[in-house]
Amino acid sequence: MKITDITELQADGGWRTLSFLKITTDDGLVGWSEFSEGRATPALGAVIRRMAAGVIGQDPRFVNRICTRLRAAVSGTTGGIAAQAIAAIENACLDIKAKALGVPMHELFGGALRTRLPLYWSHCGTMRLRHAALFEASGAAPLRTLDDVVALGAEAAARGYGALKTNILLFGAGAPRNHQPGFGDGEPGRNVDRAMIAGIVELMTAFRQGAGAEMGLMLDLNFNVRAEGAAQIARALEPVGMGWLEMDIYNPDVLSAIRRSTATPIAGLETIYGRSALLPYLAAGCVDVAIIDVQWQGMIEAMAMASLIDAHEVNVASHNYHGHLSTLMGAHFSATIPNFRIMEFEADEPAWLADLVTHPLHIEDGHLLLPERPGWGADINEEAVRAHPANGAG
């Protein structure tokens, strides 16, 4: 079996572009993976195309050989876009290998430990606020006041989700806003004042009021505050009883100090690529929950990272703000590792997103049921992708 063609497809994902990699072989088997070329990863598709040129003619079932050579070629620039490009090729090759054997992906990694995977509603309220027209047109309740946040918390509970995660949404004077200077939208000092802390506490208290005492509440700070502000927010949220406070900080000692300073559980590490980079964070005891993205790391490396994390007595949450194929990729990972906590899931999506895959996700009472079809469990519907061309959204 040899690879004869590698093709990139893109589709409108509503508030972002969804990107897919298709690897075709000479015996007709096709492998799929998902990647994300957004504002944080410009030109990722071009990097994939450059790397993929050297893979044509190789046997996709020898995944380790392919990926080891690709990593060696970029050993001076490990992580980031290079890692995501290799992951896209790796994940599509694994899809072919599993299909060739006629088994679901998890069987390549020892088989599933669980087939019913708890989900948390990610960006709960964030996208309704940032892309109000998109979601209100599909019938979603608007998010304009804290009373709307209370109602959204109740909606999450009614739909069976046991946990939800939001971002810094502030409802003070003027229109509500999503605070995100860490992504170039605001003052780069990323300072936090008392009014902001009070607004964050009000936000999470409103979610608690609507969702109830049993709902796991998470807040993702991303890169939007510095360590000083993150520590203040963590302590201020202690009375709310958070599931976790998530943050991205590229300093193990600083992140560890924040964790030790508060009773609020800390999650993070999604942007750390590979075991070597991950090890200092685990040694410093930085997080209560480690977050891993199969789309970014590649399934093989993600499994190895989860094993290392397990050796440090830490659980793993699967990261995913992408499309349904990426959700399935995370599902096979989550089903197989022993130290699984919960899967991230975008519950607010445009109606056509489900059409982009050949088999719909099976979600029941806030849980994803693991498919047993060969490979990831679904392919990309190319006709649907063509019907919803990418519009340049990040």
N, C-alpha and C positions, 0 to 999 in steps of 0.2 A: 504494500500500500504506500502511495506517495502523495504528497500535497501537490496539487496542480494549480490552485488559485486561492488567493486571500483577498477578500473584499470587505470594504467598510460601508455600512449603511447608517443613516441617521434619520430620526423621526422627531416630530413635534411632541414633546412631553408635557405640554401645558406651560409650566413655569421654568422648564429647562429643556435642553436638547438631550435626547436619548441616542446613544451610539452603540452599534453592534458590529461584531467581527464575525465574518463567515469564512470558514476554511473548508475548501472542497478537495476531495481526494479522487484519484483515478478509478476507484471502484464505486464511486457514487455516494459514499458516506459524506455527510456534512456536519461540521462541528460549529457551535455557536458560543459566543461569550458576549458580555456587555462591558463597555467602558464608558468613561465620562469625559468629554472634552468641553469643559466649562471655563469660567473665568479663572479658576485656580489651576487649570491644566491646559493652557493654550498650546495649540499645535501638537497635542497628543496623537491625533490621527496621523499626522505626518511622520512622527517618530515610529509609530506602529508600522506604517508602510515601509519605512526605511529598513527596519529590523526584519519585517516579514519577507523582504526580497531574498534574504539569505536562508530562508526556511523552505522555499519552494524546492520540491524534489525530495525532501526528507520524509521519513516515515513518521506520521504524527503520533503513533503509539509509543515511540521512544521519547516521552515527554521530558524526562530528566536530562537526557543528552541534549535536546534542543535548548532547554532553558539554561542549563549550565554554561553552554557556549554563548548564549545571548548575554548572560550576566557577566561572563568574563570579558566580553567585548566592551562593556560599559563599566568596568571595575573602578574607573577613576571618577565616575559620576553616579554612584549607587543611590537608590531611593528616588522619590519624586516621580517625575514623568517617565524616566527610564524604567523604574520598577512597575509602574502601571502598564506600560507598553508590553513588557515581557509577560505580565500577568494576563493580559488580554489574549496573547498568543497561547500561553500555557492552558488557560481555561477552555479555550476552543479545542485544543488538542486533546485534553482530557475528555471532553464531550464525545469526540470521535472514538477514543479508546473504549469508553464505557458502552457506546452504541455497538462497536465491533464485537464486544463481549456479550451484548444483550442484557446489560445490568444497569440499575440506577447508579448514579455517581457515588453514593455513600458506600456501595459495595467495594469500590476500589480502595477504600480507606478503612476496611474492617467491618463495615456494616453499621446500621443505625442503632444507636442506644435508645432512641425515642422517635416516635413518628408524629407526635402532636406537639407543636412548638408554640409556646406563648409569645405573643407579639405586644409591642408597645406602639401607640400612635405617636409617630414622630412629627415634629414641626406642628404640633397641635395648636391651631390658631394662627401660626406664623404666616402660612401661605394664604389663609383667608384674609389676613390683614394686608399683606404685600401685594396680593393679586386678587383684590376684591371682585373685580368684574368677571374674571374667569370662574370663580367659585359661586358667586351669586347667580350667574347665568345658569348654572347647573342645579340650583335650588339649595345650596348650602346657606345656613344662617350667617348673616354678616357678623363681623367682629368690630364693634365701634366703641363699646363701653365695658366696664368691668362686669356689669350685669350679663352682657353677652358671653363673657368668659365663664361665669357661673353656669350659664345654659350649656356651653360647650363641654364643660366638665361633666355635666349630667348626660349629655349626648354620648360621650365616650364610655361612660359606665353602662348606659342603656344598650350600647352596641357590643358589650361584652369584653371590652378591653380592661385588663387588670392594671395597666400602667399607661402613662402618657408623658410626652416630653415636649417642652416648648422652648422658646428663646426669649431674649430680653424684649418684651413688649411693654411699652410705657403708655399709660392713659392719663397723663397729666393735662396741663393746659394745651389747647390746640388739638390737632388731629392725632389719633394714636399712631405710634411709630415703632418700628423694629430697629433697635439700637445696634449698629454693627460697624463701628469704626475699624475693627480689625480686618475688614474686607475692603477698606478704602472708602467707606461711606461715613466720614466724620473726622473728628480731631484725632491725630495719630497718637497723642499722649495717652489715650484710652483711660482717662481718669474717671473715678467714681465719686459722686458726692452723696450727701445724705438723702436728697430728694430722689435720686435714682435708686438707692437701696430701699427706701420706703416704697417706691413704685414697684420694685421687684417683689417685695414681701406682699404687697397688695395683690399683685398678679397671681402669685402662687396660693395665697389665701383664698382668692376667688375660685381658682381651680379646685382647691380642697373642699370648699363649700358646695360646689356643684357635683363633684365626682364622688364625694364621700370619704369616710375615714380609711377605707381599705385600698383606695387607689394609690398605686405607686406613682409619685410625682417626681419628674426629673426636669431640670433646667440646664440648658446647654449654653455656656458662656462663650464657647468657641475661642477665638483670639481677641475678643472684644474688650477685655479688661486686663490690666496687669495684675501681678501677684498680690499686691497690697489690696486692691479692690476685690479680687476673688476671695481672699481670706475674710474680708469684712462681710461680703455677701453670704459666704458659707455660715458664718456665726449668726447672722441676722435671720437666716432661714431655719435655724435649729428648731424653733417652736412649731414650724409647719410640719415637721416630720417627713423630710424628703427621702425619696428612693435613692437619688444621687444628685450631686452637682457635678456637671461635666465641664471640662476646660482643656484647652490646648496650651501647654507651656513646655518650651524646649529646654528645660533645666531640671534634671532629676532632683537635685537638692532643694530647689525652690518648691517644686510640686510636692515633695515629701513633707516639707515644713508646713505647707497649707493643710495637708491631710492631718498632721499631728495637732494642728491648732483648733480643730473643730470636731464636733460630733456628727456633722453632716457627712455622709459617705461621698467619696470622690471617685469619679470615673474619668477615663481619658485614654490617651495613647493611640488613637485611631490614625494619626498622621506619622507615626513612627514605623519605618519600613524595615522589616527583616529582624531576625533574631539578634544579630550583633548590636544593632542600634537599640533594641528593646531591653537588653540585659541590664544596663545601668539603672533603668527606671524600676525594674523589678528588684534589683539589689537594694535600692534606696527605699523600697516600700512606698511607692508613689500613689497607688490607687487601690480602691476597694473592688473596682470592676474595671477590667481591661477591655478595650473595644477594638475589634479586628474586622477588616473589610476584605472579603475574599476577592472582590473585584479589583481592589488595589494591590493586594499582596500576591494573588495567585493561590489556588487551593492548596498546593503542596506546601508552600511557605507558611500559609495561614495555619495549617495543621501543626507544623513544627513549632510555630509561635505559641499556639494554644497549649502544646505539651510543655513548653518552657514555663508558661504562665501557671500551668497546673502544678508544676514543681514548686512554685512559690505560694501555693494555697490561695490562688486568686481565681475568680470566675470570669468568664468571657461573655460579652454581649456582641452580637453580630451587627456591624455597622452597615447601613444601606439607606441612601436617600435617592436611589436610582429607580429603574423600572422593574417589571415583573420577572424578567430573566435574572437580573441581579438578586432579586428576592429568593428565587429558587437556588441560586448558587450559594447564598448564605444559609439556606435551609439545609442543604446537604452537609455543610460544614457544622452547623449547629446540632444536627441530628447525631453527628459522629463523635464529637468531643465530649469527654466526661464532665468538664468544668463549664458547662453551658448555663447562662443566666436567663437571657431573653433576646428576642430578635427585634431589631428596629424595622418599622413598616410605615410607609406613607399611606395613611387612610384617606386623605384628601387628594383625589386624583381626577383629571378629566375623564369623561365617560369612555372615550375611545382607547384609553391606554390598555385595557384588557384585550382589545382586538389585535394588539401587536404581537401577541404570543399565540401559538397554535392550541394550547390547552390552558384554560383559566386557572388561576390560583383557587385552591379550596380552603376557604376561611370559615371557621365555625366558632362562635363565641370567643372571639379574640385570639384564636389559635390557628396556625397554618398546619394543614395536614400534608405530610410529606408524600410526594408522588412516587410511585414505583415504576414509572415508565423509564426506558433506557436513557442514559445520559442525565442531563439536568432535569428532564421531565417535560420539557416543552422546547419547541423551536420558534424562530421568529417568522411571523406571517409577513412575507415580503410585500404582498399586495396591500396589506393594511399600512405598512411603512410608507409605501409610495402614495397612499391616499392621504397621509398626514406628514407631508414633508417638513423638515426642520425649518424653524423660523428665526434661528440665530439666538434664541434665548439661552442664557447661561445656566 
